[in-house]
């Protein structure tokens, strides 16, 4: 890549068993070592742990999260740099993903309708702030100053992203919500193009149904942020039984809609029902954590408000501190799971 800025690649070996390190090192040498390549190892398996390791091991003030199945456009880093430079209030930025599959794979008819669940497709009506307040973790650009700001004010992720065969998710959404809560813009640009490889195993109806249930289970790590962003969060969370009753009603309505739907709409209704099922599973599993989750996000919100007023914040939990060199450069954080 011929970029007008300095850049680096941090490759995180997250207990891979496919010779990732050897292949990457050899390929980088064949390319003539276009930029510094750092290879670091993360023992604890999981997407969140790999990303955290990559960020901690990077040197520059702009970061790109590039998963092991993402192919970034040649000008991706340059365009992202320009976006962050043009508006200092942008905390995170996402791009336009295009699915890539083997020519021998028959892509199911339903895939195009639900491609968004695979971090593929447009994320906004055009370039600008994202109305839903989050972008895909795949290809996400992050301003390190913004990340440091929320961490210094007590941000600790409530969610764990995918680990092994688990389809748990939501860490990227939670990060965007925390940045939004701090007053940063969450941006989208269709000029940021990347390809997302979708293997055959993920193009089954069984996979997407499991995926939707798992996504539904992330609700109790995300709902406190949604309430905080809308200004309706309170330190004392609703009792879990109140939440359970509401979700039971929601699941019943989703089930009834699924039963009376026909044709293609029946597929959408089915996935909505599975998402509400995941919501129910979450409250039953995490009912003892609901109050703590709300209190943590409430305190984060208060700390961020205090920081804007120049007051000292009250820490939530001990955080690992990493001192970073701040320069006008770009780090690409690649991970292998």
Secondary structure by P-SEA (a helix, b strand, c coil): ccccccbbbbbbccccccaaaaaaaaaaaaaccccbbbbbbbccccaaaaaaaaaaaccccbbbbcccccccccaaaaaaaaaaaacccccbbbbbbbbbbcccccccccccccccccccccccccccccccccccccbbbbcaaaaaaaaaabbbbcccccccccccccaaaaaaaaaaaacccccccccbbbbbbbccccccaaaaaaaaaaaaaaccccaaaaaaaacccccccccaaaaaaaaaaaaaaaaaaaaacccaaaaaaaaaaaaaaaaaaaaaacccaaaaaaaaaaaaaaaaaaaaacbbbbbccbbbbbbbbcccbbbbbbbcc
